[in-house]
Amino acid sequence: MAMRRSRRTEAVCLLWLSPTLALTPAAPARRPHAARLAAAPAGPPQAMETGPRPAVTIEDAGGIDPTPLIDQLRAGDFEAADQTTRDLLIEIAGADATKRGYVYWTEARTLDAAALGAVENLWLHYSDGKFGYTVQKDVWRRQKGVFDRFCDKIGWTTKDEVTGQARKRRWFGQSEFFYTLQEAPKGHLPLTSALRGTQLLKALLQHPLWETNDWKRDL
């Protein structure tokens, strides 16, 4: 189901628009949680590809509230979860990023490890290991950091109906990306802006957190 966006969001949500992480307004600051964070009951689950799943518990989420992301991933609403992830990363990046509404690529490698790890664990858990930054990192490594090959492998490339030439999928208007486990290639989500270069994507995939096992949680 296509996600509704405001007129302003439609104007700025272009996957290939800039090397910043998200050009959508950051969500309002959420109340920090210092202890265990559990998802609130989501009510009757939406139709899912693998059936309803129980809500999970995240310990030490770095001050963010992952409940909306849990609810969306649990319901199989990967498009909404993709947007929520961008909003959370803006929040994780701090007050300056929240004020400007996006994350600089220079900030990506210093994102709070606990919060970033919580987001990654949720994506891996609810996609059965198909979506997540560490999944993309593995594809990036296998494609030797060649961006076009990376895009081809994770389905960010399509064939233009008019010219027949390969091009990057569009995110504005009606999104051309896939938001179901059946359709999307491995590593297809989350989406990251890369119009003017790969700095942001590379910075996220090179976060020091991924070089350890400290972020992994048994959900």
Contacts in CASP RR format, 6 or more apart in sequence:
PFRMAT RR
TARGET T0000
AUTHOR 0000-0000-0000
METHOD contacts of the structure
MODEL  1
MAMRRSRRTEAVCLLWLSPTLALTPAAPARRPHAARLAAAPAGPPQAMET
GPRPAVTIEDAGGIDPTPLIDQLRAGDFEAADQTTRDLLIEIAGADATKR
GYVYWTEARTLDAAALGAVENLWLHYSDGKFGYTVQKDVWRRQKGVFDRF
CDKIGWTTKDEVTGQARKRRWFGQSEFFYTLQEAPKGHLPLTSALRGTQL
LKALLQHPLWETNDWKRDL
1 77 0 8 1.000
1 79 0 8 1.000
2 79 0 8 1.000
2 174 0 8 1.000
2 175 0 8 1.000
3 79 0 8 1.000
3 80 0 8 1.000
3 83 0 8 1.000
3 175 0 8 1.000
5 13 0 8 1.000
8 25 0 8 1.000
9 24 0 8 1.000
9 25 0 8 1.000
10 172 0 8 1.000
10 173 0 8 1.000
12 23 0 8 1.000
12 24 0 8 1.000
13 23 0 8 1.000
13 24 0 8 1.000
13 171 0 8 1.000
13 172 0 8 1.000
14 23 0 8 1.000
14 170 0 8 1.000
14 171 0 8 1.000
14 172 0 8 1.000
14 193 0 8 1.000
14 195 0 8 1.000
15 168 0 8 1.000
15 169 0 8 1.000
15 170 0 8 1.000
15 171 0 8 1.000
15 172 0 8 1.000
15 177 0 8 1.000
15 191 0 8 1.000
15 192 0 8 1.000
15 193 0 8 1.000
15 194 0 8 1.000
15 195 0 8 1.000
16 168 0 8 1.000
16 170 0 8 1.000
16 171 0 8 1.000
16 193 0 8 1.000
16 194 0 8 1.000
16 195 0 8 1.000
17 23 0 8 1.000
17 193 0 8 1.000
17 195 0 8 1.000
18 102 0 8 1.000
18 193 0 8 1.000
18 195 0 8 1.000
18 196 0 8 1.000
19 105 0 8 1.000
19 193 0 8 1.000
19 194 0 8 1.000
19 195 0 8 1.000
19 196 0 8 1.000
19 197 0 8 1.000
19 199 0 8 1.000
19 200 0 8 1.000
20 102 0 8 1.000
20 103 0 8 1.000
20 104 0 8 1.000
20 105 0 8 1.000
20 193 0 8 1.000
20 200 0 8 1.000
21 86 0 8 1.000
21 89 0 8 1.000
21 90 0 8 1.000
21 93 0 8 1.000
21 102 0 8 1.000
21 103 0 8 1.000
21 104 0 8 1.000
21 105 0 8 1.000
21 108 0 8 1.000
21 192 0 8 1.000
21 193 0 8 1.000
21 200 0 8 1.000
21 204 0 8 1.000
22 86 0 8 1.000
22 87 0 8 1.000
22 89 0 8 1.000
22 90 0 8 1.000
22 101 0 8 1.000
22 102 0 8 1.000
22 103 0 8 1.000
22 193 0 8 1.000
23 101 0 8 1.000
23 102 0 8 1.000
23 193 0 8 1.000
24 83 0 8 1.000
24 86 0 8 1.000
24 87 0 8 1.000
24 101 0 8 1.000
24 102 0 8 1.000
25 101 0 8 1.000
26 87 0 8 1.000
26 90 0 8 1.000
26 91 0 8 1.000
26 97 0 8 1.000
26 98 0 8 1.000
26 101 0 8 1.000
27 84 0 8 1.000
27 87 0 8 1.000
27 88 0 8 1.000
27 90 0 8 1.000
27 91 0 8 1.000
29 91 0 8 1.000
29 98 0 8 1.000
30 64 0 8 1.000
30 65 0 8 1.000
30 91 0 8 1.000
31 65 0 8 1.000
32 62 0 8 1.000
32 63 0 8 1.000
32 64 0 8 1.000
32 65 0 8 1.000
33 61 0 8 1.000
33 63 0 8 1.000
33 64 0 8 1.000
33 65 0 8 1.000
34 63 0 8 1.000
35 59 0 8 1.000
36 57 0 8 1.000
36 58 0 8 1.000
36 59 0 8 1.000
37 57 0 8 1.000
37 58 0 8 1.000
37 59 0 8 1.000
37 61 0 8 1.000
37 65 0 8 1.000
37 66 0 8 1.000
37 67 0 8 1.000
38 55 0 8 1.000
38 57 0 8 1.000
38 58 0 8 1.000
38 67 0 8 1.000
39 55 0 8 1.000
39 56 0 8 1.000
39 57 0 8 1.000
39 66 0 8 1.000
39 67 0 8 1.000
39 70 0 8 1.000
39 71 0 8 1.000
39 74 0 8 1.000
40 55 0 8 1.000
40 67 0 8 1.000
40 71 0 8 1.000
41 55 0 8 1.000
42 55 0 8 1.000
42 71 0 8 1.000
42 74 0 8 1.000
42 75 0 8 1.000
45 51 0 8 1.000
45 52 0 8 1.000
45 53 0 8 1.000
45 74 0 8 1.000
45 75 0 8 1.000
46 75 0 8 1.000
46 76 0 8 1.000
46 77 0 8 1.000
48 75 0 8 1.000
48 76 0 8 1.000
49 76 0 8 1.000
49 180 0 8 1.000
49 181 0 8 1.000
49 182 0 8 1.000
50 128 0 8 1.000
50 181 0 8 1.000
53 74 0 8 1.000
53 126 0 8 1.000
55 70 0 8 1.000
55 71 0 8 1.000
55 74 0 8 1.000
56 70 0 8 1.000
56 74 0 8 1.000
56 122 0 8 1.000
56 125 0 8 1.000
56 219 0 8 1.000
57 219 0 8 1.000
58 66 0 8 1.000
58 70 0 8 1.000
58 118 0 8 1.000
58 121 0 8 1.000
58 122 0 8 1.000
58 217 0 8 1.000
58 219 0 8 1.000
59 217 0 8 1.000
60 114 0 8 1.000
60 118 0 8 1.000
61 114 0 8 1.000
61 115 0 8 1.000
61 118 0 8 1.000
62 92 0 8 1.000
62 112 0 8 1.000
62 114 0 8 1.000
62 115 0 8 1.000
62 118 0 8 1.000
63 112 0 8 1.000
63 114 0 8 1.000
63 115 0 8 1.000
64 88 0 8 1.000
64 91 0 8 1.000
64 92 0 8 1.000
64 115 0 8 1.000
64 118 0 8 1.000
64 119 0 8 1.000
66 88 0 8 1.000
66 118 0 8 1.000
66 119 0 8 1.000
66 122 0 8 1.000
68 84 0 8 1.000
69 81 0 8 1.000
69 84 0 8 1.000
69 85 0 8 1.000
69 88 0 8 1.000
69 119 0 8 1.000
69 122 0 8 1.000
70 122 0 8 1.000
72 78 0 8 1.000
72 80 0 8 1.000
72 81 0 8 1.000
72 84 0 8 1.000
73 81 0 8 1.000
73 122 0 8 1.000
73 123 0 8 1.000
73 125 0 8 1.000
73 126 0 8 1.000
73 127 0 8 1.000
74 126 0 8 1.000
76 126 0 8 1.000
77 179 0 8 1.000
78 127 0 8 1.000
78 131 0 8 1.000
78 179 0 8 1.000
78 180 0 8 1.000
78 181 0 8 1.000
78 184 0 8 1.000
78 189 0 8 1.000
79 175 0 8 1.000
79 179 0 8 1.000
81 123 0 8 1.000
81 126 0 8 1.000
81 189 0 8 1.000
82 179 0 8 1.000
82 189 0 8 1.000
82 190 0 8 1.000
82 191 0 8 1.000
85 119 0 8 1.000
85 123 0 8 1.000
85 190 0 8 1.000
86 190 0 8 1.000
86 191 0 8 1.000
88 115 0 8 1.000
88 119 0 8 1.000
89 103 0 8 1.000
89 111 0 8 1.000
89 116 0 8 1.000
89 119 0 8 1.000
90 97 0 8 1.000
90 98 0 8 1.000
90 101 0 8 1.000
90 102 0 8 1.000
90 103 0 8 1.000
91 97 0 8 1.000
91 98 0 8 1.000
92 111 0 8 1.000
92 112 0 8 1.000
92 115 0 8 1.000
92 116 0 8 1.000
93 103 0 8 1.000
93 104 0 8 1.000
93 107 0 8 1.000
93 108 0 8 1.000
93 111 0 8 1.000
97 103 0 8 1.000
97 104 0 8 1.000
97 107 0 8 1.000
103 111 0 8 1.000
103 200 0 8 1.000
105 199 0 8 1.000
105 200 0 8 1.000
105 202 0 8 1.000
105 203 0 8 1.000
106 203 0 8 1.000
108 200 0 8 1.000
108 203 0 8 1.000
108 204 0 8 1.000
108 207 0 8 1.000
109 203 0 8 1.000
109 204 0 8 1.000
109 206 0 8 1.000
109 207 0 8 1.000
109 208 0 8 1.000
111 207 0 8 1.000
113 207 0 8 1.000
113 208 0 8 1.000
113 209 0 8 1.000
113 214 0 8 1.000
113 215 0 8 1.000
114 215 0 8 1.000
116 207 0 8 1.000
116 209 0 8 1.000
116 215 0 8 1.000
117 209 0 8 1.000
117 215 0 8 1.000
117 217 0 8 1.000
118 217 0 8 1.000
120 132 0 8 1.000
120 133 0 8 1.000
120 134 0 8 1.000
120 215 0 8 1.000
121 215 0 8 1.000
121 216 0 8 1.000
121 217 0 8 1.000
121 219 0 8 1.000
122 219 0 8 1.000
123 129 0 8 1.000
123 131 0 8 1.000
123 132 0 8 1.000
123 133 0 8 1.000
123 189 0 8 1.000
123 190 0 8 1.000
124 131 0 8 1.000
124 132 0 8 1.000
124 134 0 8 1.000
124 135 0 8 1.000
125 219 0 8 1.000
127 181 0 8 1.000
127 189 0 8 1.000
128 181 0 8 1.000
129 135 0 8 1.000
130 181 0 8 1.000
130 184 0 8 1.000
130 186 0 8 1.000
130 187 0 8 1.000
130 188 0 8 1.000
131 184 0 8 1.000
131 187 0 8 1.000
131 188 0 8 1.000
131 189 0 8 1.000
131 190 0 8 1.000
132 187 0 8 1.000
132 189 0 8 1.000
132 190 0 8 1.000
133 190 0 8 1.000
133 204 0 8 1.000
133 205 0 8 1.000
133 207 0 8 1.000
133 210 0 8 1.000
134 210 0 8 1.000
135 186 0 8 1.000
135 187 0 8 1.000
136 150 0 8 1.000
136 154 0 8 1.000
136 187 0 8 1.000
136 205 0 8 1.000
137 205 0 8 1.000
137 210 0 8 1.000
139 150 0 8 1.000
139 153 0 8 1.000
139 154 0 8 1.000
139 186 0 8 1.000
139 187 0 8 1.000
140 150 0 8 1.000
140 202 0 8 1.000
140 205 0 8 1.000
142 153 0 8 1.000
143 149 0 8 1.000
143 150 0 8 1.000
143 153 0 8 1.000
147 194 0 8 1.000
147 197 0 8 1.000
147 198 0 8 1.000
147 201 0 8 1.000
148 157 0 8 1.000
150 156 0 8 1.000
151 157 0 8 1.000
151 168 0 8 1.000
152 166 0 8 1.000
153 185 0 8 1.000
154 185 0 8 1.000
154 186 0 8 1.000
154 187 0 8 1.000
154 188 0 8 1.000
155 169 0 8 1.000
155 178 0 8 1.000
155 184 0 8 1.000
155 185 0 8 1.000
155 188 0 8 1.000
156 168 0 8 1.000
156 169 0 8 1.000
156 177 0 8 1.000
156 188 0 8 1.000
157 166 0 8 1.000
157 167 0 8 1.000
157 168 0 8 1.000
157 169 0 8 1.000
158 166 0 8 1.000
158 167 0 8 1.000
158 168 0 8 1.000
158 169 0 8 1.000
158 176 0 8 1.000
159 165 0 8 1.000
159 166 0 8 1.000
159 167 0 8 1.000
160 166 0 8 1.000
160 167 0 8 1.000
169 175 0 8 1.000
169 176 0 8 1.000
169 177 0 8 1.000
170 176 0 8 1.000
171 177 0 8 1.000
171 191 0 8 1.000
177 184 0 8 1.000
177 188 0 8 1.000
177 189 0 8 1.000
177 191 0 8 1.000
178 184 0 8 1.000
178 185 0 8 1.000
178 188 0 8 1.000
179 189 0 8 1.000
192 200 0 8 1.000
192 201 0 8 1.000
192 204 0 8 1.000
193 200 0 8 1.000
193 201 0 8 1.000
194 200 0 8 1.000
194 201 0 8 1.000
209 215 0 8 1.000
END
